Amino acid sequence: MISAEQVVQAAQAALDAESLYIVEVKVAPGNIISVVVDADGPVGIDACIALSRHIEGQLDREQEDFELSVLSSGIGQPLLLARQYAKRVGRQLEVLRTDGQKLQGELIDVTPDGVGLRYTAREAVEGKKRKQEVVHETRIPFADIKRAHEVVPFR
């Protein structure tokens, strides 16, 4: 069976040339290989095709048969690497913290330690009869993020 490390090694030269980076490699039984890539800018279909062809050229089909899919990380896909957050500054994220708290808001900044998130919550405000929307900003360390993904607001 082909290993994920073999796929990463096969992809390395093409990644350097295209400014892409690997987010995740999965190898399922039957050598069904899935490679998810991202970049600091947009990832085009041509880059995915070129990377797929490069990997196929590096792996020997006569030694082991395989099925290969190369795709870009998109909306709804989980953010698995700290590097993925930088190009999403200003966009809406849904973050599930390790303590179970779920927040949805605007990603306002990214540091090596974590992210800044601006979100709105309905809260009781002194002197008001009804709950009001209050804007909060919070820092979330990467260690406290269980899962995060970009969301598209429909308002």
Backbone as a printed PyTorch tensor [residue, N CA C, xyz], in Angstrom:
tensor([[[  0.8400,  -1.1870,   0.0000],
         [  0.0000,   0.0000,   0.0000],
         [  0.8840,   1.2490,   0.0000]],

        [[  0.4770,   2.2430,  -0.7340],
         [  1.2000,   3.5180,  -0.7970],
         [  0.9450,   4.2790,   0.5040]],

        [[  1.9830,   4.9110,   1.0360],
         [  1.8310,   5.6580,   2.2900],
         [  1.6320,   7.1510,   2.0040]],

        [[  1.0820,   7.8480,   2.9830],
         [  0.8920,   9.2920,   2.8660],
         [  2.2390,   9.9940,   2.6990]],

        [[  3.2820,   9.4900,   3.3600],
         [  4.6160,  10.0830,   3.2500],
         [  5.1360,   9.9760,   1.8180]],

        [[  4.8740,   8.8500,   1.1450],
         [  5.2900,   8.6960,  -0.2480],
         [  4.6050,   9.7240,  -1.1390]],

        [[  3.3430,   9.9920,  -0.8820],
         [  2.5930,  10.9740,  -1.6760],
         [  3.1530,  12.3720,  -1.4430]],

        [[  3.4380,  12.7040,  -0.1960],
         [  4.0000,  14.0230,   0.1130],
         [  5.3560,  14.1860,  -0.5700]],

        [[  6.1950,  13.1780,  -0.5050],
         [  7.5020,  13.2410,  -1.1700],
         [  7.3380,  13.3820,  -2.6740]],

        [[  6.3880,  12.6680,  -3.2620],
         [  6.1540,  12.7470,  -4.7010],
         [  5.6740,  14.1400,  -5.1060]],

        [[  4.9450,  14.8050,  -4.2290],
         [  4.3790,  16.1170,  -4.5390],
         [  5.3410,  17.2720,  -4.2970]],

        [[  6.3760,  17.0710,  -3.5080],
         [  7.1960,  18.1670,  -3.0000],
         [  7.7410,  19.1160,  -4.0700]],

        [[  8.3050,  18.6070,  -5.1560],
         [  8.8890,  19.4740,  -6.1820],
         [  7.8340,  20.3640,  -6.8300]],

        [[  6.6620,  19.8110,  -7.0980],
         [  5.5990,  20.6040,  -7.7130],
         [  5.0460,  21.6380,  -6.7400]],

        [[  5.0200,  21.3190,  -5.4610],
         [  4.5250,  22.2670,  -4.4600],
         [  5.4130,  23.4920,  -4.3940]],

        [[  6.7120,  23.2960,  -4.4180],
         [  7.6480,  24.4180,  -4.3470],
         [  7.4770,  25.3460,  -5.5460]],

        [[  7.2330,  24.7690,  -6.7220],
         [  7.1010,  25.5600,  -7.9440],
         [  5.7840,  26.3350,  -7.9900]],

        [[  4.7440,  25.8340,  -7.3730],
         [  3.4080,  26.4310,  -7.4760],
         [  2.9970,  27.2630,  -6.2600]],

        [[  3.8130,  27.3490,  -5.2370],
         [  3.4940,  28.0260,  -3.9710],
         [  2.2720,  27.4170,  -3.2850]],

        [[  2.0230,  26.1570,  -3.5310],
         [  0.9660,  25.4180,  -2.8550],
         [  1.5350,  24.7530,  -1.6050]],

        [[  0.6590,  24.3590,  -0.7140],
         [  1.0800,  23.5280,   0.4110],
         [  0.0030,  22.4870,   0.6720]],

        [[  0.4380,  21.3650,   1.1910],
         [ -0.4830,  20.2640,   1.4660],
         [ -1.1660,  20.4970,   2.8080]],

        [[ -2.4830,  20.3830,   2.7970],
         [ -3.2730,  20.4940,   4.0120],
         [ -3.4630,  19.1120,   4.6110]],

        [[ -3.7840,  18.1450,   3.7460],
         [ -4.0780,  16.8080,   4.2470],
         [ -3.8860,  15.7850,   3.1250]],

        [[ -3.3650,  14.6300,   3.5010],
         [ -3.2540,  13.4920,   2.5860],
         [ -3.8960,  12.3010,   3.2670]],

        [[ -4.8310,  11.6610,   2.5690],
         [ -5.4670,  10.4530,   3.0850],
         [ -5.2510,   9.3330,   2.0810]],

        [[ -4.8740,   8.1740,   2.5820],
         [ -4.7430,   6.9820,   1.7470],
         [ -5.6660,   5.9210,   2.3400]],

        [[ -6.7210,   5.6080,   1.5980],
         [ -7.7030,   4.6180,   2.0500],
         [ -7.3460,   3.2490,   1.4780]],

        [[ -7.9040,   2.2000,   2.0490],
         [ -7.6580,   0.8600,   1.4980],
         [ -7.9560,   0.8320,  -0.0060]],

        [[ -7.1570,   0.0860,  -0.7200],
         [ -7.2850,   0.0310,  -2.1700],
         [ -6.4880,   1.1340,  -2.8500]],

        [[ -5.6140,   1.7990,  -2.0740],
         [ -4.7930,   2.9030,  -2.5800],
         [ -5.6290,   4.0210,  -3.1910]],

        [[ -6.6870,   4.3930,  -2.4980],
         [ -7.4950,   5.5450,  -2.9030],
         [ -6.9020,   6.7520,  -2.1810]],

        [[ -6.2390,   7.6110,  -2.9550],
         [ -5.4590,   8.7150,  -2.3990],
         [ -6.2110,  10.0250,  -2.6080]],

        [[ -6.3320,  10.7950,  -1.5390],
         [ -6.9490,  12.1140,  -1.5870],
         [ -5.9440,  13.1230,  -1.0460]],

        [[ -5.6310,  14.1410,  -1.8490],
         [ -4.6860,  15.1840,  -1.4650],
         [ -5.4330,  16.5090,  -1.4670]],

        [[ -5.4500,  17.1940,  -0.3220],
         [ -6.0770,  18.5080,  -0.2070],
         [ -4.9610,  19.5330,  -0.1120]],

        [[ -5.0070,  20.5450,  -1.0070],
         [ -3.9720,  21.5780,  -1.0390],
         [ -4.6000,  22.9480,  -0.8330]],

        [[ -3.7640,  23.9030,  -0.4770],
         [ -4.1750,  25.2870,  -0.3430],
         [ -2.9780,  26.1370,  -0.7140]],

        [[ -3.1700,  27.4420,  -0.7760],
         [ -2.1030,  28.3960,  -1.0740],
         [ -2.4210,  29.6930,  -0.3510]],

        [[ -1.4550,  30.5870,  -0.3080],
         [ -1.6850,  31.8670,   0.3490],
         [ -2.5960,  32.7640,  -0.4840]],

        [[ -2.7510,  32.4440,  -1.7500],
         [ -3.6730,  33.1290,  -2.6490],
         [ -4.6990,  32.1260,  -3.1390]],

        [[ -5.3610,  32.4520,  -4.2470],
         [ -6.3380,  31.5010,  -4.7890],
         [ -5.6690,  30.2570,  -5.3620]],

        [[ -6.3840,  29.1420,  -5.3340],
         [ -5.9000,  27.8920,  -5.9010],
         [ -6.7630,  27.5880,  -7.1240]],

        [[ -6.1490,  27.5730,  -8.2790],
         [ -6.8870,  27.3130,  -9.5080],
         [ -6.9240,  25.8370,  -9.8510]],

        [[ -7.8510,  25.4860, -10.7190],
         [ -7.9970,  24.0980, -11.1590],
         [ -6.7420,  23.6380, -11.8920]],

        [[ -6.1060,  24.5410, -12.6220],
         [ -4.8940,  24.1800, -13.3630],
         [ -3.7790,  23.7430, -12.4210]],

        [[ -3.6710,  24.3860, -11.2760],
         [ -2.6440,  24.0080, -10.2950],
         [ -2.9270,  22.6190,  -9.7390]],

        [[ -4.2090,  22.3030,  -9.5050],
         [ -4.5730,  20.9730,  -9.0050],
         [ -4.2800,  19.9060, -10.0550]],

        [[ -4.5820,  20.2080, -11.3010],
         [ -4.3170,  19.2580, -12.3860],
         [ -2.8160,  19.0150, -12.5220]],

        [[ -2.0360,  20.0930, -12.5000],
         [ -0.5840,  19.9570, -12.6340],
         [ -0.0040,  19.1370, -11.4820]],

        [[ -0.4790,  19.3750, -10.2680],
         [  0.0080,  18.6170,  -9.1190],
         [ -0.3900,  17.1450,  -9.2350]],

        [[ -1.6040,  16.8840,  -9.6630],
         [ -2.0570,  15.5050,  -9.8500],
         [ -1.1740,  14.7790, -10.8590]],

        [[ -0.8930,  15.4180, -11.9680],
         [ -0.0380,  14.7990, -12.9900],
         [  1.3770,  14.5740, -12.4610]],

        [[  1.8750,  15.5260, -11.6930],
         [  3.2180,  15.3860, -11.1270],
         [  3.2780,  14.1870, -10.1730]],

        [[  2.3040,  14.0770,  -9.2910],
         [  2.2790,  12.9590,  -8.3370],
         [  2.1610,  11.6360,  -9.0880]],

        [[  1.2660,  11.5800, -10.0770],
         [  1.1090,  10.3500, -10.8630],
         [  2.4130,   9.9520, -11.5320]],

        [[  3.1790,  10.9410, -12.0020],
         [  4.4590,  10.6620, -12.6500],
         [  5.5130,  10.1420, -11.6840]],

        [[  5.3710,  10.4720, -10.4090],
         [  6.3500,  10.0530,  -9.4060],
         [  6.0300,   8.6780,  -8.8040]],

        [[  4.7740,   8.2790,  -8.8400],
         [  4.3730,   6.9800,  -8.3000],
         [  4.3180,   5.9550,  -9.4330]],

        [[  4.6820,   4.7330,  -9.1530],
         [  4.7710,   3.6820, -10.1680],
         [  3.4840,   2.8510, -10.1910]],

        [[  2.6730,   3.0500, -11.2410],
         [  1.4130,   2.3080, -11.3770],
         [  1.6420,   0.8250, -11.6250]],

        [[  2.7780,   0.4740, -12.2010],
         [  3.0510,  -0.9350, -12.4610],
         [  3.3680,  -1.6800, -11.1640]],

        [[  3.9180,  -0.9500, -10.1960],
         [  4.2250,  -1.5690,  -8.9040],
         [  2.9570,  -1.6690,  -8.0500]],

        [[  2.1730,  -0.5800,  -7.9920],
         [  0.9200,  -0.5540,  -7.2370],
         [ -0.0860,   0.3290,  -7.9520]],

        [[ -1.2950,  -0.1890,  -8.1580],
         [ -2.3530,   0.5990,  -8.7710],
         [ -2.9270,   1.5420,  -7.7150]],

        [[ -3.3880,   2.7150,  -8.1430],
         [ -3.9490,   3.6850,  -7.2030],
         [ -4.9560,   4.5720,  -7.9060]],

        [[ -5.7910,   5.2200,  -7.0950],
         [ -6.7390,   6.2290,  -7.5590],
         [ -6.3590,   7.5190,  -6.8430]],

        [[ -6.1940,   8.6140,  -7.5990],
         [ -5.6900,   9.8640,  -7.0250],
         [ -6.6700,  11.0010,  -7.2670]],

        [[ -6.9760,  11.7540,  -6.2050],
         [ -7.7780,  12.9750,  -6.2940],
         [ -6.9840,  14.1000,  -5.6490]],

        [[ -6.8310,  15.2060,  -6.3630],
         [ -6.1890,  16.4000,  -5.8120],
         [ -7.2280,  17.5090,  -5.8540]],

        [[ -7.5180,  18.0970,  -4.6840],
         [ -8.5100,  19.1520,  -4.6250],
         [ -8.0490,  20.2720,  -3.7110]],

        [[ -8.6290,  21.4330,  -3.9230],
         [ -8.2720,  22.5730,  -3.0850],
         [ -9.2140,  22.6530,  -1.9000]],

        [[ -8.6990,  23.1990,  -0.8150],
         [ -9.5060,  23.4040,   0.3770],
         [-10.4710,  24.5400,   0.0800]],

        [[-11.7570,  24.3180,   0.3010],
         [-12.7480,  25.3330,  -0.0440],
         [-13.6430,  25.6770,   1.1290]],

        [[-14.6680,  26.4360,   0.8300],
         [-15.6340,  26.8440,   1.8450],
         [-16.3200,  25.6000,   2.3950]],

        [[-16.4400,  25.5460,   3.6970],
         [-17.0410,  24.3980,   4.3460],
         [-16.0330,  23.3480,   4.7580]],

        [[-14.8560,  23.3640,   4.1380],
         [-13.7900,  22.4370,   4.5120],
         [-13.1750,  22.9060,   5.8290]],

        [[-12.8070,  21.9970,   6.7050],
         [-12.1920,  22.4280,   7.9690],
         [-10.8220,  23.0520,   7.7340]],

        [[-10.5100,  24.0460,   8.5430],
         [ -9.1820,  24.6650,   8.5150],
         [ -8.3030,  23.8380,   9.4420]],

        [[ -7.3020,  23.1900,   8.8790],
         [ -6.4750,  22.2680,   9.6520],
         [ -5.1130,  22.8320,  10.0080]],

        [[ -4.6450,  23.8280,   9.2640],
         [ -3.3170,  24.4060,   9.4950],
         [ -3.4370,  25.8890,   9.8170]],

        [[ -2.5540,  26.3710,  10.6710],
         [ -2.5630,  27.7900,  11.0340],
         [ -2.4130,  28.6750,   9.7980]],

        [[ -1.6550,  28.2140,   8.8270],
         [ -1.4070,  28.9950,   7.6040],
         [ -2.6940,  29.2590,   6.8200]],

        [[ -3.6810,  28.4150,   6.9450],
         [ -4.9250,  28.5790,   6.2070],
         [ -5.7520,  29.7770,   6.6810]],

        [[ -5.5710,  30.1870,   7.9090],
         [ -6.3800,  31.2700,   8.4610],
         [ -6.0280,  32.6290,   7.8550]],

        [[ -4.7700,  32.8470,   7.5070],
         [ -4.3070,  34.1680,   7.0710],
         [ -5.0890,  34.7060,   5.8810]],

        [[ -5.3730,  33.8850,   4.8850],
         [ -6.0770,  34.4000,   3.7130],
         [ -7.5760,  34.5450,   3.9530]],

        [[ -8.0380,  34.1680,   5.1220],
         [ -9.4570,  34.2720,   5.4310],
         [ -9.7710,  35.4270,   6.3840]],

        [[ -8.8010,  36.2920,   6.6490],
         [ -9.0380,  37.4720,   7.4880],
         [-10.1110,  38.3340,   6.8150]],

        [[-11.0910,  38.7590,   7.6010],
         [-12.2010,  39.5520,   7.0870],
         [-13.4040,  38.7160,   6.6820]],

        [[-13.2690,  37.4090,   6.7150],
         [-14.3660,  36.5160,   6.3410],
         [-15.0080,  35.9070,   7.5850]],

        [[-16.1780,  35.3190,   7.3910],
         [-16.9240,  34.7030,   8.4780],
         [-16.4230,  33.2760,   8.7300]],

        [[-16.1710,  32.9690,   9.9910],
         [-15.7620,  31.6240,  10.3930],
         [-16.7180,  31.0980,  11.4520]],

        [[-16.8470,  29.7800,  11.4820],
         [-17.5120,  29.1140,  12.5950],
         [-16.4280,  28.3330,  13.3110]],

        [[-16.2780,  28.5900,  14.6010],
         [-15.2280,  27.9670,  15.3980],
         [-15.8730,  27.1730,  16.5250]],

        [[-15.5080,  25.8990,  16.6110],
         [-15.9120,  25.0670,  17.7370],
         [-14.6980,  24.9320,  18.6400]],

        [[-14.8350,  25.4450,  19.8610],
         [-13.7230,  25.3880,  20.8060],
         [-13.6810,  24.0210,  21.4800]],

        [[-12.5500,  23.7020,  22.0570],
         [-12.3980,  22.4040,  22.7390],
         [-13.3270,  22.2850,  23.9440]],

        [[-13.7890,  23.4030,  24.5010],
         [-14.7200,  23.3600,  25.6310],
         [-16.1780,  23.2150,  25.1780]],

        [[-16.4000,  23.0920,  23.8630],
         [-17.7400,  22.8980,  23.3360],
         [-18.4380,  24.1730,  22.8980]],

        [[-17.8920,  25.3350,  23.2190],
         [-18.4970,  26.6060,  22.8300],
         [-18.3390,  26.8080,  21.3180]],

        [[-19.4300,  27.1890,  20.6590],
         [-19.3980,  27.4350,  19.2240],
         [-19.5820,  28.9360,  18.9870]],

        [[-18.6790,  29.5270,  18.2320],
         [-18.7410,  30.9450,  17.9110],
         [-18.7470,  31.1170,  16.3990]],

        [[-19.5220,  32.0790,  15.9270],
         [-19.4780,  32.4270,  14.5150],
         [-19.2880,  33.9200,  14.4220]],

        [[-18.2670,  34.3240,  13.6690],
         [-18.0040,  35.7380,  13.5380],
         [-16.9280,  36.0040,  12.5080]],

        [[-16.5060,  37.2630,  12.4720],
         [-15.5020,  37.7000,  11.5030],
         [-14.0990,  37.4410,  12.0390]],

        [[-13.2800,  36.8130,  11.2180],
         [-11.8760,  36.6180,  11.5690],
         [-11.1810,  37.9580,  11.3990]],

        [[-10.6790,  38.5370,  12.5020],
         [-10.0970,  39.8770,  12.4130],
         [ -8.5760,  39.8730,  12.3460]],

        [[ -7.9360,  38.8390,  12.8780],
         [ -6.4810,  38.7550,  12.7470],
         [ -5.9900,  37.3580,  13.0850]],

        [[ -4.7440,  37.1030,  12.6760],
         [ -4.1060,  35.8140,  12.9260],
         [ -2.6980,  36.0920,  13.4370]],

        [[ -2.3300,  35.4140,  14.5190],
         [ -0.9740,  35.5010,  15.0510],
         [ -0.4110,  34.0790,  15.0920]],

        [[  0.8640,  33.9160,  15.3780],
         [  1.4060,  32.5550,  15.4810],
         [  0.7350,  31.7200,  16.5760]],

        [[  0.1260,  32.3820,  17.5640],
         [ -0.4970,  31.6650,  18.6840],
         [ -1.9730,  31.3570,  18.4960]],

        [[ -2.6800,  32.1660,  17.6920],
         [ -4.1130,  31.9620,  17.5620],
         [ -4.7610,  32.9920,  16.6680]],

        [[ -6.0810,  33.1510,  16.8450],
         [ -6.8590,  34.0410,  15.9900],
         [ -7.6640,  35.0190,  16.8250]],

        [[ -8.0190,  36.1300,  16.1980],
         [ -8.9380,  37.0950,  16.7850],
         [-10.2590,  36.9870,  16.0690]],

        [[-11.3510,  36.9400,  16.8150],
         [-12.6800,  36.7580,  16.2370],
         [-13.6060,  37.8350,  16.7870]],

        [[-14.3630,  38.4900,  15.8960],
         [-15.3800,  39.4730,  16.2860],
         [-16.7410,  38.8310,  16.0330]],

        [[-17.5630,  38.7430,  17.0830],
         [-18.8730,  38.1170,  16.9510],
         [-19.9190,  38.9170,  17.7110]],

        [[-21.1740,  38.6790,  17.3890],
         [-22.2860,  39.3740,  18.0070],
         [-23.1010,  38.3810,  18.8290]],

        [[-23.4980,  38.7980,  20.0460],
         [-24.3180,  37.9560,  20.9110],
         [-25.4590,  38.7990,  21.4800]],

        [[-26.6190,  38.1820,  21.6560],
         [-27.7580,  38.8690,  22.2890],
         [-27.6270,  38.7040,  23.8000]],

        [[-27.5790,  39.8400,  24.4980],
         [-27.3730,  39.8190,  25.9420],
         [-28.2610,  40.8460,  26.6190]],

        [[-28.5020,  40.6030,  27.8970],
         [-29.2160,  41.5810,  28.7120],
         [-28.2910,  42.7560,  28.9710]],

        [[-28.8140,  43.9460,  28.7560],
         [-28.0340,  45.1620,  28.9770],
         [-28.7440,  45.9640,  30.0580]],

        [[-27.9590,  46.4540,  31.0180],
         [-28.5220,  47.2090,  32.1330],
         [-29.3040,  48.4170,  31.6170]],

        [[-30.5150,  48.5960,  32.1350],
         [-31.3480,  49.7240,  31.7380],
         [-32.2090,  49.4460,  30.5110]],

        [[-32.0870,  48.2710,  29.9190],
         [-32.8850,  47.9090,  28.7400],
         [-33.7910,  46.7410,  29.0900]],

        [[-35.0260,  46.7520,  28.5720],
         [-35.9650,  45.6830,  28.8590],
         [-35.6930,  44.4400,  28.0090]],

        [[-35.2680,  44.6610,  26.7980],
         [-35.0260,  43.5430,  25.8950],
         [-33.5310,  43.3040,  25.7470]],

        [[-33.2140,  42.0850,  25.3610],
         [-31.8070,  41.7730,  25.0950],
         [-31.3410,  42.5530,  23.8740]],

        [[-30.1220,  42.9890,  23.9430],
         [-29.5280,  43.7720,  22.8570],
         [-28.3910,  42.9810,  22.2190]],

        [[-28.1100,  43.2920,  20.9620],
         [-26.9580,  42.6740,  20.3110],
         [-25.7050,  43.4170,  20.7480]],

        [[-24.7460,  42.6670,  21.2650],
         [-23.5020,  43.2310,  21.7570],
         [-22.3560,  42.6050,  20.9630]],

        [[-21.4550,  43.4570,  20.4880],
         [-20.3060,  42.9820,  19.7090],
         [-19.1550,  42.6790,  20.6540]],

        [[-18.5630,  41.4950,  20.4790],
         [-17.4240,  41.0700,  21.2880],
         [-16.2470,  40.7700,  20.3740]],

        [[-15.0600,  40.9620,  20.9000],
         [-13.8460,  40.5100,  20.2420],
         [-13.1210,  39.6020,  21.2140]],

        [[-12.6550,  38.4630,  20.7130],
         [-11.9760,  37.5100,  21.5740],
         [-10.7710,  36.9210,  20.8580]],

        [[ -9.8020,  36.4860,  21.6410],
         [ -8.6280,  35.7720,  21.1190],
         [ -8.8300,  34.2980,  21.4060]],

        [[ -8.5650,  33.4690,  20.4180],
         [ -8.7010,  32.0300,  20.5900],
         [ -7.3750,  31.3820,  20.2110]],

        [[ -6.6780,  30.7980,  21.1700],
         [ -5.4300,  30.0850,  20.8420],
         [ -5.7240,  28.8810,  19.9520]],

        [[ -4.7910,  28.5590,  19.0520],
         [ -4.9830,  27.4000,  18.1750],
         [ -5.2210,  26.1240,  18.9790]],

        [[ -4.5980,  26.0210,  20.1510],
         [ -4.7660,  24.8270,  20.9860],
         [ -6.2080,  24.6710,  21.4740]],

        [[ -6.9680,  25.7640,  21.4950],
         [ -8.3540,  25.7250,  21.9590],
         [ -9.3670,  25.5410,  20.8240]],

        [[ -8.9030,  25.4280,  19.5880],
         [ -9.7980,  25.2540,  18.4450],
         [ -9.9090,  23.7700,  18.1160]],

        [[-11.1000,  23.2410,  18.2860],
         [-11.3410,  21.8400,  17.9320],
         [-11.6010,  21.7210,  16.4350]],

        [[-12.4130,  22.6500,  15.9040],
         [-12.7300,  22.6390,  14.4790],
         [-13.1100,  24.0560,  14.0630]],

        [[-12.7090,  24.4490,  12.8650],
         [-13.0830,  25.7560,  12.3300],
         [-13.2490,  25.6250,  10.8200]],

        [[-14.2060,  26.3620,  10.2870],
         [-14.3830,  26.4240,   8.8400],
         [-15.0270,  27.7430,   8.4470]],

        [[-14.8020,  28.1200,   7.2040],
         [-15.3730,  29.3430,   6.6700],
         [-16.8540,  29.1240,   6.3710]],

        [[-17.6650,  30.1390,   6.6170],
         [-19.0930,  30.0660,   6.3010],
         [-19.4560,  31.2400,   5.3930]],

        [[-20.4890,  31.0380,   4.6040],
         [-20.9660,  32.0850,   3.7070],
         [-22.2370,  32.6640,   4.3090]],

        [[-22.2130,  33.9420,   4.6780],
         [-23.4250,  34.5460,   5.2260],
         [-24.4460,  34.7670,   4.1010]],

        [[-25.7160,  34.5060,   4.3740],
         [-26.7630,  34.6560,   3.3690],
         [-27.6660,  35.8380,   3.6670]],

        [[-27.1670,  36.8290,   4.3450],
         [-27.9730,  38.0310,   4.6690],
         [-27.6700,  39.1260,   3.7060]]])
